[in-house]
Amino acid sequence: MASTPRDLLPLAAATPWAVWATLRATGTERGFPLVPALSFTPYAALTSVLPLGFAVARRSAPAALLAGVATGALTTAVLGRRGTRPTPEGAVPFRLGTVNLLHGRADPAGLVALVRRERLDALALQEVTPEAEAGLRAAGIGDLLPHDHVVHARPGNPPGAGGAVFSRTPLTDRTTVPGRFDQPRAVLEVPGALGVDLTAVHSQPPAGSPADVAGWVADLEALPGPGADVVRVLAGDYNATLDHAGFRRLLARGYVDAARAAGQALTTTWTPQRLPHPRLVIDHVLVDHRVGVRAVRVHRVAGSDHRAVVTELSLPPR
């Protein structure tokens, strides 16, 4: 007996989730709008039970199989990012925080209080405006982290394109990493440990057009890889999740996602200011594989739509 349109409905309903699962599993998402869409893979996994339930209700074995495979693949991709790894013995403790200031609107006093409360050794900031820098200095950031590398937006960039690195210990080799936004990079001299080559990452959002996606890809590819003579740490707003093949390629160069290592990879870091959803994980701290990860915590920062990511790391001794 030939299939009727009614019989094909469950298959049609399951197909979008099957396509999504295939793109996530194979890392073949390319261009716009597939790259920004993959950010919402946890939501796709959560809703994948809908076509599965529909297929079961309609007693369609092919659709149930297709939907079941998609549900399994998406759920595995989301839940499989959790994990822990041991901290190297005899390592030097190092506390690092990072947050996007939302065009400089984040509360400077609250951020300085976070630095003090978490006893941070360094802070990597994105979207730093001249006004935000002035507010941080007035709030006493220099008393806690007296060494800094602040880079304001280049001509033609919006004021929020700036970035900064603040450190408890001296900085050397102040440079920037090329990209759409201004990404400060410096080497921190940490007593007893190898130098920490820290970049305040801010990749272009791949959200609006094919050109945006191309810029985002170029920004991720321009980030420095791990080195032997220093410990490289990339901290900031990647506008990317572990569901993006481009971000996973960066990890494959020799980095570890600190939140994943600490079992916190599902803890969201960005939410629109006036809406409860979507909640995404787009802020990351990537560390050299020689670095231990003791803990990762996220904190709300008044005035910003990003949450601060605080990592307790263990650096290899000198």
Buried (B, 14 or more C-beta within 10 A) or exposed (E): EEEEEEBEBBBEBBBBBBEBBBBBEEBEBEEBBBBBBBBBBBBBBBBBBBBBBBBBEBEBEBBBEBBBBBBBBBBBBBEEBBEEEEBBEEBBBBBBBBBBBBBBBBBBEBBBEBBEEBEBBBBBBBBBBEEBBEBBBEBBBBEBBEBBBBBBBEEEEEBBBBBBBBBBBEBEEBBBBEBBBBBBBBBBBBEEBBBBBBBBBBBBBBBEEEEBBBBBBBBBEEBBEBEEEBBBBBBBBBBBBBBBBBBBEBBEEBBBBBBBBBBBBBBBBBBEEEEEEEBBBBBBBBBBEBBBBBBBBBBEBEBBBBBBBBBBBBBBEE
